[in-house]
């Protein structure tokens, strides 16, 4: 069974979550409630998560290969 194509009852679409993380990264750079270092750390974290989720989304787009 290919778990990359498994239906998700919570609708955790990796592409959608990656887009949300990129938006959060942009906001993190201008958030006035954190110091400059914390803003940069938060931005870097969100970008890393977005890239990870984009890789997952790309894997889900590829057809699964099975060894028969």
Biopython code that builds the backbone (N, CA, C, O; Angstrom):
import numpy as np
from Bio.PDB.StructureBuilder import StructureBuilder

atoms = [
    (1, "UNK", "N", (0.846, -1.196, 0.000)),
    (1, "UNK", "CA", (0.000, 0.000, 0.000)),
    (1, "UNK", "C", (0.883, 1.248, 0.000)),
    (1, "UNK", "O", (1.822, 1.353, 0.789)),
    (2, "UNK", "N", (0.584, 2.163, -0.863)),
    (2, "UNK", "CA", (1.346, 3.397, -0.961)),
    (2, "UNK", "C", (0.728, 4.434, -0.023)),
    (2, "UNK", "O", (-0.346, 4.968, -0.301)),
    (3, "UNK", "N", (1.409, 4.713, 1.081)),
    (3, "UNK", "CA", (0.864, 5.634, 2.078)),
    (3, "UNK", "C", (0.909, 7.088, 1.646)),
    (3, "UNK", "O", (0.263, 7.939, 2.258)),
    (4, "UNK", "N", (1.674, 7.383, 0.587)),
    (4, "UNK", "CA", (1.728, 8.767, 0.118)),
    (4, "UNK", "C", (0.397, 9.196, -0.472)),
    (4, "UNK", "O", (0.092, 10.388, -0.489)),
    (5, "UNK", "N", (-0.395, 8.265, -0.951)),
    (5, "UNK", "CA", (-1.679, 8.587, -1.564)),
    (5, "UNK", "C", (-2.851, 8.249, -0.657)),
    (5, "UNK", "O", (-4.004, 8.298, -1.085)),
    (6, "UNK", "N", (-2.565, 7.911, 0.582)),
    (6, "UNK", "CA", (-3.616, 7.563, 1.527)),
    (6, "UNK", "C", (-4.479, 8.790, 1.810)),
    (6, "UNK", "O", (-3.962, 9.899, 1.948)),
    (7, "UNK", "N", (-5.782, 8.591, 1.896)),
    (7, "UNK", "CA", (-6.673, 9.694, 2.212)),
    (7, "UNK", "C", (-6.436, 10.153, 3.640)),
    (7, "UNK", "O", (-6.213, 9.334, 4.532)),
    (8, "UNK", "N", (-6.485, 11.438, 3.855)),
    (8, "UNK", "CA", (-6.224, 12.015, 5.164)),
    (8, "UNK", "C", (-7.515, 12.651, 5.673)),
    (8, "UNK", "O", (-8.016, 13.598, 5.067)),
    (9, "UNK", "N", (-8.046, 12.153, 6.754)),
    (9, "UNK", "CA", (-9.318, 12.673, 7.262)),
    (9, "UNK", "C", (-9.182, 14.091, 7.799)),
    (9, "UNK", "O", (-10.182, 14.787, 7.974)),
    (10, "UNK", "N", (-7.949, 14.526, 8.062)),
    (10, "UNK", "CA", (-7.733, 15.869, 8.575)),
    (10, "UNK", "C", (-7.366, 16.858, 7.476)),
    (10, "UNK", "O", (-7.158, 18.038, 7.760)),
    (11, "UNK", "N", (-7.281, 16.404, 6.228)),
    (11, "UNK", "CA", (-6.975, 17.246, 5.081)),
    (11, "UNK", "C", (-5.647, 17.981, 5.248)),
    (11, "UNK", "O", (-5.573, 19.188, 5.019)),
    (12, "UNK", "N", (-4.611, 17.265, 5.642)),
    (12, "UNK", "CA", (-3.285, 17.843, 5.788)),
    (12, "UNK", "C", (-2.542, 17.729, 4.464)),
    (12, "UNK", "O", (-1.637, 16.907, 4.314)),
    (13, "UNK", "N", (-2.929, 18.548, 3.526)),
    (13, "UNK", "CA", (-2.319, 18.559, 2.202)),
    (13, "UNK", "C", (-0.934, 19.197, 2.301)),
    (13, "UNK", "O", (-0.830, 20.364, 2.679)),
    (14, "UNK", "N", (0.126, 18.468, 1.973)),
    (14, "UNK", "CA", (1.478, 19.026, 2.117)),
    (14, "UNK", "C", (1.697, 20.307, 1.313)),
    (14, "UNK", "O", (2.375, 21.216, 1.791)),
    (15, "UNK", "N", (1.144, 20.401, 0.115)),
    (15, "UNK", "CA", (1.334, 21.607, -0.699)),
    (15, "UNK", "C", (0.675, 22.815, -0.032)),
    (15, "UNK", "O", (1.240, 23.909, -0.023)),
    (16, "UNK", "N", (-0.507, 22.617, 0.519)),
    (16, "UNK", "CA", (-1.204, 23.708, 1.200)),
    (16, "UNK", "C", (-0.464, 24.124, 2.468)),
    (16, "UNK", "O", (-0.344, 25.313, 2.762)),
    (17, "UNK", "N", (0.031, 23.140, 3.214)),
    (17, "UNK", "CA", (0.777, 23.439, 4.428)),
    (17, "UNK", "C", (2.103, 24.131, 4.110)),
    (17, "UNK", "O", (2.542, 25.000, 4.864)),
    (18, "UNK", "N", (2.736, 23.758, 3.014)),
    (18, "UNK", "CA", (3.983, 24.412, 2.611)),
    (18, "UNK", "C", (3.729, 25.878, 2.294)),
    (18, "UNK", "O", (4.515, 26.750, 2.665)),
    (19, "UNK", "N", (2.632, 26.138, 1.609)),
    (19, "UNK", "CA", (2.281, 27.526, 1.280)),
    (19, "UNK", "C", (2.028, 28.331, 2.562)),
    (19, "UNK", "O", (2.442, 29.486, 2.665)),
    (20, "UNK", "N", (1.356, 27.725, 3.521)),
    (20, "UNK", "CA", (1.087, 28.400, 4.800)),
    (20, "UNK", "C", (2.384, 28.664, 5.555)),
    (20, "UNK", "O", (2.528, 29.710, 6.187)),
    (21, "UNK", "N", (3.327, 27.731, 5.498)),
    (21, "UNK", "CA", (4.604, 27.925, 6.177)),
    (21, "UNK", "C", (5.407, 29.044, 5.524)),
    (21, "UNK", "O", (6.086, 29.800, 6.218)),
    (22, "UNK", "N", (5.338, 29.159, 4.209)),
    (22, "UNK", "CA", (6.042, 30.261, 3.530)),
    (22, "UNK", "C", (5.441, 31.610, 3.929)),
    (22, "UNK", "O", (6.169, 32.585, 4.118)),
    (23, "UNK", "N", (4.114, 31.666, 4.056)),
    (23, "UNK", "CA", (3.462, 32.904, 4.507)),
    (23, "UNK", "C", (3.872, 33.226, 5.946)),
    (23, "UNK", "O", (4.123, 34.384, 6.277)),
    (24, "UNK", "N", (3.939, 32.209, 6.792)),
    (24, "UNK", "CA", (4.348, 32.415, 8.180)),
    (24, "UNK", "C", (5.798, 32.892, 8.253)),
    (24, "UNK", "O", (6.148, 33.698, 9.115)),
    (25, "UNK", "N", (6.632, 32.396, 7.351)),
    (25, "UNK", "CA", (8.036, 32.821, 7.321)),
    (25, "UNK", "C", (8.148, 34.300, 6.988)),
    (25, "UNK", "O", (8.939, 35.023, 7.595)),
    (26, "UNK", "N", (7.360, 34.742, 6.029)),
    (26, "UNK", "CA", (7.382, 36.165, 5.673)),
    (26, "UNK", "C", (6.894, 37.028, 6.841)),
    (26, "UNK", "O", (7.457, 38.087, 7.116)),
    (27, "UNK", "N", (5.866, 36.575, 7.510)),
    (27, "UNK", "CA", (5.341, 37.326, 8.654)),
    (27, "UNK", "C", (6.339, 37.330, 9.808)),
    (27, "UNK", "O", (6.459, 38.323, 10.527)),
    (28, "UNK", "N", (7.052, 36.227, 9.985)),
    (28, "UNK", "CA", (7.999, 36.119, 11.098)),
    (28, "UNK", "C", (9.089, 37.183, 11.025)),
    (28, "UNK", "O", (9.600, 37.622, 12.056)),
    (29, "UNK", "N", (9.446, 37.599, 9.814)),
    (29, "UNK", "CA", (10.500, 38.607, 9.672)),
    (29, "UNK", "C", (10.081, 39.983, 10.161)),
    (29, "UNK", "O", (10.930, 40.813, 10.484)),
    (30, "UNK", "N", (8.783, 40.230, 10.217)),
    (30, "UNK", "CA", (8.309, 41.568, 10.607)),
    (30, "UNK", "C", (7.534, 41.564, 11.915)),
    (30, "UNK", "O", (6.971, 42.591, 12.296)),
    (31, "UNK", "N", (7.492, 40.439, 12.605)),
    (31, "UNK", "CA", (6.717, 40.338, 13.846)),
    (31, "UNK", "C", (7.365, 41.197, 14.938)),
    (31, "UNK", "O", (8.504, 40.934, 15.325)),
    (32, "UNK", "N", (6.670, 42.209, 15.437)),
    (32, "UNK", "CA", (7.278, 43.132, 16.395)),
    (32, "UNK", "C", (7.429, 42.558, 17.806)),
    (32, "UNK", "O", (8.044, 43.199, 18.658)),
    (33, "UNK", "N", (6.894, 41.391, 18.068)),
    (33, "UNK", "CA", (6.926, 40.834, 19.413)),
    (33, "UNK", "C", (8.175, 40.014, 19.705)),
    (33, "UNK", "O", (8.327, 39.495, 20.811)),
    (34, "UNK", "N", (9.073, 39.888, 18.727)),
    (34, "UNK", "CA", (10.278, 39.101, 18.902)),
    (34, "UNK", "C", (11.504, 39.917, 18.530)),
    (34, "UNK", "O", (11.422, 40.876, 17.764)),
    (35, "UNK", "N", (12.639, 39.520, 19.084)),
    (35, "UNK", "CA", (13.897, 40.192, 18.744)),
    (35, "UNK", "C", (14.308, 39.814, 17.317)),
    (35, "UNK", "O", (13.744, 38.897, 16.721)),
    (36, "UNK", "N", (15.284, 40.523, 16.787)),
    (36, "UNK", "CA", (15.730, 40.272, 15.414)),
    (36, "UNK", "C", (16.250, 38.846, 15.255)),
    (36, "UNK", "O", (15.972, 38.197, 14.247)),
    (37, "UNK", "N", (16.998, 38.355, 16.235)),
    (37, "UNK", "CA", (17.532, 36.989, 16.150)),
    (37, "UNK", "C", (16.406, 35.952, 16.185)),
    (37, "UNK", "O", (16.434, 34.985, 15.425)),
    (38, "UNK", "N", (15.431, 36.146, 17.050)),
    (38, "UNK", "CA", (14.313, 35.204, 17.140)),
    (38, "UNK", "C", (13.476, 35.261, 15.862)),
    (38, "UNK", "O", (13.007, 34.229, 15.382)),
    (39, "UNK", "N", (13.287, 36.456, 15.314)),
    (39, "UNK", "CA", (12.546, 36.575, 14.048)),
    (39, "UNK", "C", (13.235, 35.788, 12.942)),
    (39, "UNK", "O", (12.582, 35.088, 12.168)),
    (40, "UNK", "N", (14.566, 35.908, 12.870)),
    (40, "UNK", "CA", (15.311, 35.179, 11.846)),
    (40, "UNK", "C", (15.247, 33.673, 12.080)),
    (40, "UNK", "O", (15.103, 32.901, 11.132)),
    (41, "UNK", "N", (15.352, 33.256, 13.329)),
    (41, "UNK", "CA", (15.256, 31.826, 13.656)),
    (41, "UNK", "C", (13.893, 31.266, 13.273)),
    (41, "UNK", "O", (13.798, 30.177, 12.707)),
    (42, "UNK", "N", (12.844, 32.012, 13.582)),
    (42, "UNK", "CA", (11.493, 31.566, 13.229)),
    (42, "UNK", "C", (11.325, 31.491, 11.710)),
    (42, "UNK", "O", (10.732, 30.545, 11.192)),
    (43, "UNK", "N", (11.846, 32.486, 11.005)),
    (43, "UNK", "CA", (11.786, 32.497, 9.537)),
    (43, "UNK", "C", (12.484, 31.260, 8.976)),
    (43, "UNK", "O", (11.943, 30.572, 8.110)),
    (44, "UNK", "N", (13.684, 30.985, 9.474)),
    (44, "UNK", "CA", (14.449, 29.831, 8.988)),
    (44, "UNK", "C", (13.699, 28.524, 9.255)),
    (44, "UNK", "O", (13.685, 27.629, 8.411)),
    (45, "UNK", "N", (13.077, 28.420, 10.434)),
    (45, "UNK", "CA", (12.314, 27.216, 10.764)),
    (45, "UNK", "C", (11.156, 27.022, 9.782)),
    (45, "UNK", "O", (10.964, 25.928, 9.253)),
    (46, "UNK", "N", (10.392, 28.079, 9.545)),
    (46, "UNK", "CA", (9.241, 27.976, 8.642)),
    (46, "UNK", "C", (9.671, 27.639, 7.214)),
    (46, "UNK", "O", (8.996, 26.867, 6.534)),
    (47, "UNK", "N", (10.774, 28.202, 6.757)),
    (47, "UNK", "CA", (11.268, 27.898, 5.410)),
    (47, "UNK", "C", (11.695, 26.439, 5.322)),
    (47, "UNK", "O", (11.406, 25.768, 4.331)),
    (48, "UNK", "N", (12.381, 25.941, 6.349)),
    (48, "UNK", "CA", (12.795, 24.538, 6.369)),
    (48, "UNK", "C", (11.583, 23.618, 6.318)),
    (48, "UNK", "O", (11.579, 22.630, 5.583)),
    (49, "UNK", "N", (10.558, 23.940, 7.095)),
    (49, "UNK", "CA", (9.331, 23.134, 7.081)),
    (49, "UNK", "C", (8.647, 23.195, 5.716)),
    (49, "UNK", "O", (8.155, 22.180, 5.223)),
    (50, "UNK", "N", (8.613, 24.373, 5.109)),
    (50, "UNK", "CA", (7.987, 24.519, 3.793)),
    (50, "UNK", "C", (8.712, 23.658, 2.764)),
    (50, "UNK", "O", (8.075, 22.997, 1.944)),
    (51, "UNK", "N", (10.034, 23.666, 2.807)),
    (51, "UNK", "CA", (10.805, 22.861, 1.860)),
    (51, "UNK", "C", (10.564, 21.370, 2.077)),
    (51, "UNK", "O", (10.464, 20.611, 1.114)),
    (52, "UNK", "N", (10.471, 20.947, 3.337)),
    (52, "UNK", "CA", (10.191, 19.542, 3.639)),
    (52, "UNK", "C", (8.819, 19.144, 3.114)),
    (52, "UNK", "O", (8.660, 18.076, 2.522)),
    (53, "UNK", "N", (7.837, 19.996, 3.331)),
    (53, "UNK", "CA", (6.476, 19.704, 2.881)),
    (53, "UNK", "C", (6.372, 19.726, 1.360)),
    (53, "UNK", "O", (5.610, 18.955, 0.777)),
    (54, "UNK", "N", (7.130, 20.601, 0.720)),
    (54, "UNK", "CA", (7.136, 20.617, -0.746)),
    (54, "UNK", "C", (7.726, 19.326, -1.306)),
    (54, "UNK", "O", (7.270, 18.832, -2.338)),
    (55, "UNK", "N", (8.736, 18.778, -0.633)),
    (55, "UNK", "CA", (9.271, 17.482, -1.064)),
    (55, "UNK", "C", (8.220, 16.387, -0.905)),
    (55, "UNK", "O", (8.092, 15.523, -1.773)),
    (56, "UNK", "N", (7.469, 16.413, 0.190)),
    (56, "UNK", "CA", (6.390, 15.434, 0.385)),
    (56, "UNK", "C", (5.322, 15.575, -0.693)),
    (56, "UNK", "O", (4.824, 14.580, -1.219)),
    (57, "UNK", "N", (4.977, 16.806, -1.014)),
    (57, "UNK", "CA", (3.964, 17.041, -2.044)),
    (57, "UNK", "C", (4.448, 16.523, -3.396)),
    (57, "UNK", "O", (3.664, 15.965, -4.164)),
    (58, "UNK", "N", (5.724, 16.704, -3.688)),
    (58, "UNK", "CA", (6.274, 16.217, -4.951)),
    (58, "UNK", "C", (6.260, 14.694, -4.990)),
    (58, "UNK", "O", (6.008, 14.105, -6.041)),
    (59, "UNK", "N", (6.526, 14.057, -3.867)),
    (59, "UNK", "CA", (6.482, 12.597, -3.806)),
    (59, "UNK", "C", (5.071, 12.081, -4.040)),
    (59, "UNK", "O", (4.886, 11.048, -4.683)),
    (60, "UNK", "N", (4.089, 12.782, -3.531)),
    (60, "UNK", "CA", (2.692, 12.354, -3.688)),
    (60, "UNK", "C", (2.234, 12.481, -5.126)),
    (60, "UNK", "O", (1.329, 11.761, -5.549)),
    (61, "UNK", "N", (2.843, 13.389, -5.893)),
    (61, "UNK", "CA", (2.455, 13.576, -7.295)),
    (61, "UNK", "C", (2.993, 12.468, -8.187)),
    (61, "UNK", "O", (2.414, 12.167, -9.231)),
    (62, "UNK", "N", (4.105, 11.859, -7.773)),
    (62, "UNK", "CA", (4.714, 10.802, -8.578)),
    (62, "UNK", "C", (3.935, 9.497, -8.390)),
    (62, "UNK", "O", (3.539, 9.174, -7.270)),
    (63, "UNK", "N", (3.714, 8.756, -9.456)),
    (63, "UNK", "CA", (3.032, 7.454, -9.291)),
    (63, "UNK", "C", (3.946, 6.482, -8.550)),
    (63, "UNK", "O", (5.161, 6.469, -8.748)),
    (64, "UNK", "N", (3.343, 5.684, -7.708)),
    (64, "UNK", "CA", (4.105, 4.701, -6.943)),
    (64, "UNK", "C", (4.549, 3.563, -7.860)),
    (64, "UNK", "O", (3.797, 3.119, -8.727)),
    (65, "UNK", "N", (5.759, 3.108, -7.659)),
    (65, "UNK", "CA", (6.246, 1.963, -8.424)),
    (65, "UNK", "C", (6.212, 0.749, -7.520)),
    (65, "UNK", "O", (6.607, 0.818, -6.356)),
    (66, "UNK", "N", (5.742, -0.351, -8.054)),
    (66, "UNK", "CA", (5.674, -1.584, -7.257)),
    (66, "UNK", "C", (6.516, -2.654, -7.929)),
    (66, "UNK", "O", (6.555, -2.765, -9.155)),
    (67, "UNK", "N", (7.168, -3.416, -7.123)),
    (67, "UNK", "CA", (7.956, -4.534, -7.632)),
    (67, "UNK", "C", (7.076, -5.770, -7.612)),
    (67, "UNK", "O", (6.757, -6.290, -6.543)),
    (68, "UNK", "N", (6.689, -6.234, -8.768)),
    (68, "UNK", "CA", (5.790, -7.389, -8.822)),
    (68, "UNK", "C", (6.513, -8.665, -9.121)),
    (68, "UNK", "O", (5.890, -9.724, -9.198)),
]
sb = StructureBuilder()
sb.init_structure("model")
sb.init_model(0)
sb.init_chain("A")
sb.init_seg("    ")
for serial, (resi, resn, name, xyz) in enumerate(atoms, 1):
    if name == "N":
        sb.init_residue(resn, " ", resi, " ")
    sb.init_atom(name, np.array(xyz, "f"), 0.0, 1.0, " ", f" {name:<3s}", serial, name[0])
structure = sb.get_structure()
